[in-house]
Amino acid sequence: MEYQIRPLQKSDNRKAFESGHADLDHFFKRYAGQNQFRHHVGVSYVATDDNTIFGYLTVAMGNIEVGEFQEKKSLPLNYPLPILRLGRLAVDNRYQGQGVGKQLLRYALMLALQQRDTVGCVGIVVDAKPETIKYYTKYGFQLIGEPLEGQIKVNPSPEPMFLSIRNSIMR
Ligand SMILES: CC(C)(COP(=O)(O)OP(=O)(O)OC[C@H]1O[C@@H](n2cnc3c(N)ncnc32)[C@H](O)[C@@H]1OP(=O)(O)O)[C@@H](O)C(=O)NCCC(=O)NCCS
């Protein structure tokens, strides 16, 4: 499978994309374009051979309060810390398990490094679905807030996870 990773273009055909997660597919087909081209609140990048879209990720600028962190020691306390927010990541289910997700994550890290060198960035924050916590842990992401002991969650909600640029193992 040969593909490049590049920003979503208006002409890209998103209709056939199916990751198996209705919310991720719906976002991609319905909102990714207008968020990027009209509202400028985030940018999606696609892994594509210009025919088929194998996967996508969506990023936005964000920041995080230092109080939300466990590893506070080396960070300045008086500022919100700039991060790259990885809003969504999905691979078409016909192409999962072939490294596309990994390449998209690597690309997100490259964007975070560019952001670090141009406007400042301490790392990447992703809102991980409970079933993908293991996936992100594999690449060095850490849960930001441990759930309180004994806390019962009726609806599993996304868990924010952080990958420090300094500690990243993906470079
Ligand atoms: C999760 C997802 C993005 C991974 O992309 P992918 O292209 O299938 O993954 P890769 O082929 O790059 O896999 C890289 C490694 O992660 C592992 N992996 C894949 N999905 C995993 C999961 N849910 N949990 C733990 N490990 C996982 C693979 O086994 C592989 O391990 P290896 O390198 O040791 O062989 C993709 O499966 C997907 O889109 N799933 C549905 C949507 C989703 O859950 N998105 C995340 C939103 S937070």
The ligand as an SDF file (V2000), in Angstrom:
LIG
                    3D

 48 50  0  0  0  0  0  0  0  0999 V2000
   -6.8500    2.4370   16.6020 C   0  0  0  0  0  0  0  0  0  0  0  0
   -6.4430    2.6130   15.1230 C   0  0  0  0  0  0  0  0  0  0  0  0
   -6.3510    4.1080   14.7980 C   0  0  0  0  0  0  0  0  0  0  0  0
   -5.0770    1.9500   14.9040 C   0  0  0  0  0  0  0  0  0  0  0  0
   -4.6700    2.1060   13.5510 O   0  0  0  0  0  0  0  0  0  0  0  0
   -4.0770    0.8640   12.7320 P   0  0  0  0  0  0  0  0  0  0  0  0
   -3.5800    1.3630   11.4350 O   0  0  0  0  0  0  0  0  0  0  0  0
   -5.0900   -0.2220   12.7180 O   0  0  0  0  0  0  0  0  0  0  0  0
   -2.8770    0.4750   13.7070 O   0  0  0  0  0  0  0  0  0  0  0  0
   -1.4070    0.0510   13.3130 P   0  0  0  0  0  0  0  0  0  0  0  0
   -1.4300   -0.9540   12.2070 O   0  0  0  0  0  0  0  0  0  0  0  0
   -0.5810    1.2690   13.0950 O   0  0  0  0  0  0  0  0  0  0  0  0
   -1.0330   -0.6810   14.6590 O   0  0  0  0  0  0  0  0  0  0  0  0
    0.1010   -0.3720   15.3830 C   0  0  0  0  0  0  0  0  0  0  0  0
    0.1550   -1.2930   16.5880 C   0  0  0  0  0  0  0  0  0  0  0  0
   -0.9390   -1.0240   17.5050 O   0  0  0  0  0  0  0  0  0  0  0  0
   -1.6680   -2.2320   17.7990 C   0  0  0  0  0  0  0  0  0  0  0  0
   -3.0980   -1.8830   17.9860 N   0  0  0  0  0  0  0  0  0  0  0  0
   -3.9950   -1.5350   17.0260 C   0  0  0  0  0  0  0  0  0  0  0  0
   -5.2010   -1.2370   17.5960 N   0  0  0  0  0  0  0  0  0  0  0  0
   -5.0370   -1.3980   18.9510 C   0  0  0  0  0  0  0  0  0  0  0  0
   -5.9180   -1.2570   20.0840 C   0  0  0  0  0  0  0  0  0  0  0  0
   -7.1880   -0.8690   19.9600 N   0  0  0  0  0  0  0  0  0  0  0  0
   -5.3930   -1.5150   21.3270 N   0  0  0  0  0  0  0  0  0  0  0  0
   -4.0990   -1.8960   21.4810 C   0  0  0  0  0  0  0  0  0  0  0  0
   -3.2250   -2.0460   20.4380 N   0  0  0  0  0  0  0  0  0  0  0  0
   -3.7000   -1.8110   19.1940 C   0  0  0  0  0  0  0  0  0  0  0  0
   -1.3950   -3.1160   16.6050 C   0  0  0  0  0  0  0  0  0  0  0  0
   -1.5560   -4.4710   16.9670 O   0  0  0  0  0  0  0  0  0  0  0  0
    0.0410   -2.7700   16.2320 C   0  0  0  0  0  0  0  0  0  0  0  0
    0.9320   -3.4430   17.0830 O   0  0  0  0  0  0  0  0  0  0  0  0
    2.3780   -3.9330   16.5420 P   0  0  0  0  0  0  0  0  0  0  0  0
    3.0760   -2.6940   16.0000 O   0  0  0  0  0  0  0  0  0  0  0  0
    3.0220   -4.4880   17.7720 O   0  0  0  0  0  0  0  0  0  0  0  0
    2.0840   -4.9410   15.4890 O   0  0  0  0  0  0  0  0  0  0  0  0
   -7.4520    1.9420   14.1430 C   0  0  0  0  0  0  0  0  0  0  0  0
   -7.5130    0.5720   14.4060 O   0  0  0  0  0  0  0  0  0  0  0  0
   -8.8490    2.5360   14.1800 C   0  0  0  0  0  0  0  0  0  0  0  0
   -9.1390    3.4620   13.4430 O   0  0  0  0  0  0  0  0  0  0  0  0
   -9.7620    2.0020   15.0200 N   0  0  0  0  0  0  0  0  0  0  0  0
  -11.1190    2.4770   15.0880 C   0  0  0  0  0  0  0  0  0  0  0  0
  -11.2280    3.9250   15.5190 C   0  0  0  0  0  0  0  0  0  0  0  0
  -10.5410    4.2380   16.8370 C   0  0  0  0  0  0  0  0  0  0  0  0
  -10.7050    3.5200   17.8250 O   0  0  0  0  0  0  0  0  0  0  0  0
   -9.7950    5.3590   16.8460 N   0  0  0  0  0  0  0  0  0  0  0  0
   -9.1260    5.8900   18.0080 C   0  0  0  0  0  0  0  0  0  0  0  0
   -9.9140    7.0570   18.4990 C   0  0  0  0  0  0  0  0  0  0  0  0
   -9.3420    7.6190   20.0630 S   0  0  0  0  0  0  0  0  0  0  0  0
  1  2  1  0
  2  3  1  0
  2  4  1  0
  2 36  1  0
  4  5  1  0
  5  6  1  0
  6  7  2  0
  6  8  1  0
  6  9  1  0
  9 10  1  0
 10 11  2  0
 10 12  1  0
 10 13  1  0
 13 14  1  0
 14 15  1  0
 15 16  1  0
 15 30  1  0
 16 17  1  0
 17 18  1  0
 17 28  1  0
 18 19  1  0
 18 27  1  0
 19 20  2  0
 20 21  1  0
 21 22  1  0
 21 27  2  0
 22 23  1  0
 22 24  2  0
 24 25  1  0
 25 26  2  0
 26 27  1  0
 28 29  1  0
 28 30  1  0
 30 31  1  0
 31 32  1  0
 32 33  2  0
 32 34  1  0
 32 35  1  0
 36 37  1  0
 36 38  1  0
 38 39  2  0
 38 40  1  0
 40 41  1  0
 41 42  1  0
 42 43  1  0
 43 44  2  0
 43 45  1  0
 45 46  1  0
 46 47  1  0
 47 48  1  0
M  END
$$$$
